[in-house]
Amino acid sequence: MSLLDRAVVTLLPAVPKPVIMRISSRYIAGPSLDEARRVVAGLNAEGKLATVDVLGEEVGKASEAEEIAAEYVAALDAFERDDLDANVSVKLTGLGLKLDYELCKRNVERVVAAAEPTNRFVRIDMEDSSTTDDTLRLFRELRDEGHGRVGPVLQASLRRTVADAASLAGASVRLCKGIYVEPESIQFRDDQDVRVSFVQALETLLDGGCYAAIATHDEWLVDRALDLIAERRLGPDAYEFQMLLGVRPELGDRIVADGHKLRIYVPYGRQWYEYSLRRLKENPKIAGYVAGDLGRAIFRRR
Ligand SMILES: Cc1cc2nc3c(=O)[nH]c(=O)nc-3n(C[C@H](O)[C@H](O)[C@H](O)COP(=O)(O)OP(=O)(O)OC[C@H]3O[C@@H](n4cnc5c(N)ncnc54)[C@H](O)[C@@H]3O)c2cc1C
């Protein structure tokens, strides 16, 4: 962590909430579903798809997990009513994974039951390494029970990921670098090693007949992914690109203009503040981006 990143992380809780909100408003739709609907409508108008995340991780009570599941159901209903092209991304700890696996599974099933009738997809985000096995287990159980519109995420920074990709033949899998900092024994530290792992995992997914959701803002990886897609002569039903709301929109515009599907990850919810702080603490790299943003915000005001 650079000195600047460390300073930003340490000072963050002292930064006034409105300032954090202003910085994070680029990355978060807002506190309520109405704001998420507006953002998704805007993205759809630009030819971009969406996957919506209700903020809330690691709940302490079953009732909180059930509330989050209910919010997802409300969001799916709203997308259908508004004719929006949007799926959802869920976090298992938000749906109760650390409280009780079966409770969490029931909550996921509730979201899936709301998504399936309208052909919407439920992506299960991947969290820190303490959840990897349970996340893949829950995905496999749902798939074996006949739910086809559910898929997991793999993190290229984990050493296990190429092997996991090989075990997921035929699935719809989002591949990202991974945001959580893990022990070096299980995670690549070097950026180039992570890129190599990403490319190998992507090749494994594509060759295993998976639908690949390629989630990155790293232009080098986007170009490499395009090479792999062209080499295999894959049609647009075999893959999509995914990016986070507010991050490198010019790269997203290029992907869309070149005729590829692009889905934007749109977080919203009352827990926007906690989410922003946690993300920043989890990944010091992002602190650097925020420092840059804060700098720009300060200078723009002059
Ligand atoms: C759609 C989507 C879903 C994701 N789901 C998960 C998940 O389930 N589990 C998980 O662990 N991680 C997830 N991630 C996060 C991912 O793991 C990375 O942490 C993040 O995408 C940054 O990696 P990168 O591939 O963009 O490469 P980087 O090398 O980190 O970034 C490339 C460039 O993009 C820009 N950039 C990247 N991130 C940001 C940012 N937050 N703010 C401003 N600029 C930025 C910078 O200019 C940077 O130089 C997801 C990412 C995306 C896009």
The ligand as a MOL file (V3000), in Angstrom:
LIG
                    3D

  0  0  0     0  0            999 V3000
M  V30 BEGIN CTAB
M  V30 COUNTS 53 58 0 0 0
M  V30 BEGIN ATOM
M  V30 1 C -19.0600 -6.3140 -13.2180 0
M  V30 2 C -18.0500 -6.6000 -12.1550 0
M  V30 3 C -18.3720 -7.4890 -11.1640 0
M  V30 4 C -17.4590 -7.7960 -10.1710 0
M  V30 5 N -17.7550 -8.7540 -9.2470 0
M  V30 6 C -16.8270 -9.1150 -8.3460 0
M  V30 7 C -17.0530 -10.1860 -7.4470 0
M  V30 8 O -18.0920 -10.8490 -7.4640 0
M  V30 9 N -16.0740 -10.4980 -6.5560 0
M  V30 10 C -14.9040 -9.7990 -6.5130 0
M  V30 11 O -14.0380 -10.1430 -5.7010 0
M  V30 12 N -14.6700 -8.7610 -7.3410 0
M  V30 13 C -15.6040 -8.4110 -8.2480 0
M  V30 14 N -15.3400 -7.3830 -9.1230 0
M  V30 15 C -14.1750 -6.4980 -8.8810 0
M  V30 16 C -12.9380 -6.9930 -9.5910 0
M  V30 17 O -12.5210 -8.1720 -8.9590 0
M  V30 18 C -11.7950 -5.9790 -9.5430 0
M  V30 19 O -11.4850 -5.6400 -8.2480 0
M  V30 20 C -12.0730 -4.6880 -10.2870 0
M  V30 21 O -12.8540 -4.9200 -11.4150 0
M  V30 22 C -10.7660 -4.0580 -10.7300 0
M  V30 23 O -10.0690 -4.9400 -11.5710 0
M  V30 24 P -9.8380 -4.6660 -13.1290 0
M  V30 25 O -9.9460 -5.9780 -13.8310 0
M  V30 26 O -10.7570 -3.6330 -13.6030 0
M  V30 27 O -8.3180 -4.2690 -13.2380 0
M  V30 28 P -7.4980 -3.0950 -12.5310 0
M  V30 29 O -6.1050 -3.2990 -13.0030 0
M  V30 30 O -7.7440 -3.0610 -11.0630 0
M  V30 31 O -8.1340 -1.8260 -13.1660 0
M  V30 32 C -7.8890 -1.4230 -14.4940 0
M  V30 33 C -8.1590 0.0790 -14.5670 0
M  V30 34 O -9.5580 0.3110 -14.3560 0
M  V30 35 C -9.7790 1.4170 -13.4930 0
M  V30 36 N -10.4960 0.9620 -12.2940 0
M  V30 37 C -10.6770 -0.3170 -11.8890 0
M  V30 38 N -11.4790 -0.3680 -10.7830 0
M  V30 39 C -11.7940 0.9150 -10.4890 0
M  V30 40 C -12.5950 1.5370 -9.4810 0
M  V30 41 N -13.2550 0.8390 -8.5580 0
M  V30 42 N -12.7070 2.9030 -9.4860 0
M  V30 43 C -12.0940 3.6360 -10.4320 0
M  V30 44 N -11.3290 3.1080 -11.4180 0
M  V30 45 C -11.1700 1.7750 -11.4430 0
M  V30 46 C -8.4290 2.0070 -13.2130 0
M  V30 47 O -8.2020 3.0050 -14.1810 0
M  V30 48 C -7.4780 0.8690 -13.4440 0
M  V30 49 O -6.2140 1.2840 -13.8270 0
M  V30 50 C -16.2050 -7.1230 -10.1410 0
M  V30 51 C -15.8850 -6.2280 -11.1670 0
M  V30 52 C -16.7690 -5.9850 -12.1780 0
M  V30 53 C -16.3640 -5.0830 -13.2800 0
M  V30 END ATOM
M  V30 BEGIN BOND
M  V30 1 1 1 2
M  V30 2 1 2 3
M  V30 3 2 2 52
M  V30 4 2 3 4
M  V30 5 1 4 5
M  V30 6 1 4 50
M  V30 7 2 5 6
M  V30 8 1 6 7
M  V30 9 1 6 13
M  V30 10 2 7 8
M  V30 11 1 7 9
M  V30 12 1 9 10
M  V30 13 2 10 11
M  V30 14 1 10 12
M  V30 15 2 12 13
M  V30 16 1 13 14
M  V30 17 1 14 15
M  V30 18 1 14 50
M  V30 19 1 15 16
M  V30 20 1 16 17
M  V30 21 1 16 18
M  V30 22 1 18 19
M  V30 23 1 18 20
M  V30 24 1 20 21
M  V30 25 1 20 22
M  V30 26 1 22 23
M  V30 27 1 23 24
M  V30 28 2 24 25
M  V30 29 1 24 26
M  V30 30 1 24 27
M  V30 31 1 27 28
M  V30 32 2 28 29
M  V30 33 1 28 30
M  V30 34 1 28 31
M  V30 35 1 31 32
M  V30 36 1 32 33
M  V30 37 1 33 34
M  V30 38 1 33 48
M  V30 39 1 34 35
M  V30 40 1 35 36
M  V30 41 1 35 46
M  V30 42 1 36 37
M  V30 43 1 36 45
M  V30 44 2 37 38
M  V30 45 1 38 39
M  V30 46 1 39 40
M  V30 47 2 39 45
M  V30 48 1 40 41
M  V30 49 2 40 42
M  V30 50 1 42 43
M  V30 51 2 43 44
M  V30 52 1 44 45
M  V30 53 1 46 47
M  V30 54 1 46 48
M  V30 55 1 48 49
M  V30 56 2 50 51
M  V30 57 1 51 52
M  V30 58 1 52 53
M  V30 END BOND
M  V30 END CTAB
M  END
